[in-house]
């Protein structure tokens, strides 16, 4: 009788993050609007919300689109549960190691300004804490294992957020 020996599972070839960042973004936006509906916490004059909100939202989409374009051209994956085969250090990655997360936080701030709700600003701060803890720290360990000194040198040159 032949018995097949199963391979022992080794480390996965991905960052093994605590949660997927888009979930945090959508949950934060949903919670922000729900909280605003129950208790409005305005903090800006109307003229600011009508001008600055759309600017922040547009800038966040611009950063996101630029980053995804550069990642695809560089051969890296975007979803945190997939392996990455390339270390991308061009485009927005010259200024921030996490431009997609920067765009997510900017979007929360922009929505908060546009909706004139301090709830979103608090949620943006919470998002930074959660992203640092549950996603970025895992990604940095993964990239350090996968790319070694190349990643460590990049990490020394470029800030985490901006």
N, C-alpha and C positions, 0 to 999 in steps of 0.2 A: 504494500500500500504506500503510495507516494503521498507524502505530506508536504504541502507548500509552506515554505517559511515566509512569513510576512516581514517586510522590512519595518524596522522600528522607525517611527516618525522622528524626523530631525527638525531643526528649525525651519520654519516656513520661509520662503523667499518673498517676504513682504514685511511691512513694518509692524504688523500685529497691533494696530492701534486700539484704544479702548472703545472708540465709537467713530462713525463716519462723519466727517466734518459737515457735509451738506445737511445731515439730520440736525445738527446743532443750529445751523443757520435757519432752517425752516421752522424748527421748534421755537427759536428765539423770536422770529418775526411773528409767529402765531401768538406766542405768549405776550409779546409786546402790545399787539393790537387788542388782545383780550383784556389785559391789565389797563390799557388806555380807556377802553370802553367802560370798565368799572370805576376807575378813578383817573381822571385826566390830571397829569402833572406837567403843565406847560412851563417852558423856561425861556422862550425866545419871543421877540417881537415878530409880528406877522411878516414884515418885510424880509426878515432873515430866512424864515422857513420857506418862503416862496422862491428865493434865489439860491440860498446855500444848500438846501436839501437836494434839489435836482442836480446841482454841481457835484455833490458828494456821491450821489447814486450813479451818475454818469461816469465819474472817475473810477468808481469801484468796478463797474462793468468793463471799462477800458483796461484796467489793470488785469482783470480776469481774462479777457480775450487775448491780450498781448501775451500773458503767461502761458495760456493753453496753446497758443500758436507756437511759441518758443519750445515748449515741452514736446509737442508733436514733431517739430522739425529736428529736435535733438534726440529723438528716439526714446524718450522716457514716458512712463505711464503716469496717468493722473490719479486714478482711484487708489486709495491707500491699501486696498486689499490685493493689489496686483504687484508682481515683481517689477523692478525697474532695471533696465539694462544700461542706462546711461546717466552720468552725472552732468546735469545741465547747469552751466555757470554764466550763460550769456543773457542778454535781454534784461528783464527785470531782476533776474538772479544776480546781477552785478551789484544791486542795491539792497536786496533783502533775500534771506534764505527761504522765506515763506511768503512770496507775493500773493498766492491764492488766499491764504488765511488773512493777509493784510487787506485784500479786496473784500473778504467776507465781513471783517470788522468795520471797514469803511462803509459797506452797505448798511450795516446796522446803525451806524452813526448817521448816515445820510437819511435813512428812513425815519430815525428819531428826530432829526432836524425838520424834515419835510412834514412829519405828523405832529411836530412840536410836542414831543412826549419824552420826558426824562427817563421813562421806563426803558427805552431802547438804548440810551447811553449806559445805564446800569447793566443791561444785558450784554452790551459790547464789552464792558470791563469783565464781566463773568465769562464771556466767550474767550477772551484772551487767556484768562486763568485756566479754563478747561482745555483749550487748545494746547497750551504749554504743557500741561500735566498729561493729558490723555492721548495726544496725537504727536506733537512735535518732539517730545522727549523720546518716544518710540521710533519715530522716523529717523532721528539723529543717530540713535544706536544702530539701527538697521543700515543706514548709509555708511556709518563708520566701519561696520563689519564688512560691508560689500565693497567699498571703495578705498578703505584704509587711509593712507597718508594723503592721497589726493583729496578726499573729503575733509580731513582734518585741516589741511592747508587752506582749503576754501572757507571752512568754518572760522578760521583765524582772520581772514580778510574781509568777510561780509557779515554784517549784523543779522541777528535773527529776524527782527521785524522791519526795521528801516534805518 
